[in-house]
Amino acid sequence: MINEQEILLRLGQRLKQLREEKGYSLRELEAHSHIDNSDLSKIERGQQKLTFITLCKIAQGLEIPFTTLLDGFDL
């Protein structure tokens, strides 16, 4: 069974991948998602838990469907 920290790391890596594919810096994603860039950085490094609402804001900030965040995200 996968542990919580591994889930956070994998999700953070996925979010960073999507942000970089979009060509956004952390500051640009901050402007689009209204989430502080230091929090976004912690999320990408798997150092901060996030809520469903935070995931929704990130998806909106990246201008992608919410489900895209989890594409290819296997547990």
Number of C-alpha atoms within 10 A of each C-alpha: 4 7 8 10 13 12 16 19 17 17 21 23 16 19 23 20 14 17 20 12 10 13 12 16 13 20 16 15 23 19 13 17 21 15 17 13 17 12 16 24 16 13 20 22 17 20 15 15 14 15 8 9 9 15 15 17 19 23 22 16 19 22 12 14 11 16 9 13 19 12 9 8 11 8 9
